[in-house]
Amino acid sequence: MFNTFKTAPIQTIAGWQDKRFLWILMAAVSLFMVILAHSVFQIWLYMRPCEQCVYIRFAFFCMAFGGIIAAIYPKNIGLKLVGYALAFWGTIQGIGYSLKLNKIHEAAHSDNPFGVQGCNPEPTFPFHLPLDKWSPEWFKPTGDCGYDNPIIPDGVVLSNLQKTITDFYQDGWYLWPPSHFMNMAQACLITFGICLLVLAVAAACWLLTLWRKHKTHEVSPHNYSTQAR
């Protein structure tokens, strides 16, 4: 496989997309990010999701849905286009939500946190989907944007591991909390950015391969002799 990639990288990448593995991988990674946010950070570590957080979850769900659709039959151009459309749309939306959340986070932690906008307990999802009504556990904002430190309910007894990790994140979610390095919005932004780059490269390789096949078909000897007659 790697030898083929070295000799013909564009065709190899395009060929990978005709198999289910890459599409299932995209769906699995996207769902993993949502489950991590919900089941680990929200439920286990008591970090309440804000409005922009649930929008970011929605963006990951769109990417996962796109991967599932394309994986039904990756060689079908129609299904692949739908998969790409949902994946690109979710990624671009996710970048926008992450940028907005990061802006709110920086303002909320600045010397002048007043006037911060973009955090509403009643979310408005694209296409007016009432996801917070359908599944409030996953899509109902219960926290404030920019503040993602654990809030332990009264009467809850934490395990030793929970206590250690919640103490570690007492100032909020950071990739490395002791130095406040990379907040959650920035981490999501990088994740969506990488996804967008991978999608762009994959789509470009696929489209270029289709275009080359079309041009080869046009100038094939059979077509040329037919046109000559």
C-alpha positions, 0 to 999 in steps of 0.5 A, a space after each residue: 500500500 505504501 509503495 503504491 502511495 509513493 508512486 501514485 499518491 493522488 490515485 492512491 488517496 482517491 482509491 482509499 475513498 472507494 472503501 468504507 474504512 476511511 469513511 467509518 474512521 471519520 464517523 468514529 472519530 467524530 462520534 468519539 469527540 462527542 461521547 468524550 465531551 458528554 460522557 467524560 467531561 459533562 457527566 463524569 467530571 461535571 463540566 457543564 456545556 455552554 451554547 457554543 459547546 453544544 453547537 460544536 457537538 452538532 458539528 461533529 454529529 454532522 461529520 459523523 452522519 456524512 461518514 455513515 452515509 458515504 460508508 453505505 456504498 463509497 463507490 456511489 458518487 451520489 452518496 460520496 457527494 452527500 458524505 462530503 457535503 455534510 463533512 465539509 459543512 460540519 467542519 466549517 460550522 465547527 470552526 466558526 463555533 470554536 472561533 466564537 467560543 474562543 473569543 468569548 473565553 478570552 473576553 470572559 477571562 480578561 480584565 473587562 469581561 462585560 459585554 460578552 455575547 454569544 452565550 444563550 441558555 436557549 440554543 438555536 440550531 441550524 434549520 431550527 432543529 429542536 435538538 435541545 428538546 429532543 435530547 436535552 442530555 446532549 444538546 441543552 446548554 447548562 453552563 456559561 461560555 468561557 467557564 468550563 471548570 467542574 461544578 460538583 453538585 451538593 451531596 456528590 461523593 467523588 471517587 479518588 480518580 474523579 477528585 484528582 481529575 476535577 482538581 486538575 481542571 479546577 481552573 477550566 479545561 486546558 490541554 495542560 491546565 497548570 499552565 493554562 495552555 490551549 483552552 477547549 475552544 482552541 483545541 476544537 479549532 485545531 481539530 476541525 482545522 485538521 479535519 478540513 485540511 484532510 477533507 480538502 486533500 481527499 476531495 481534491 485527489 478524488 476530483 482530479 482522478 475523476 477528471 483524468 479518467 474523463 480526459 483519458 476516456 475522451 482521447 482513447 484510441 477507440 473514441 478517436 477512431 469512432 470520431 474519425 469515422 
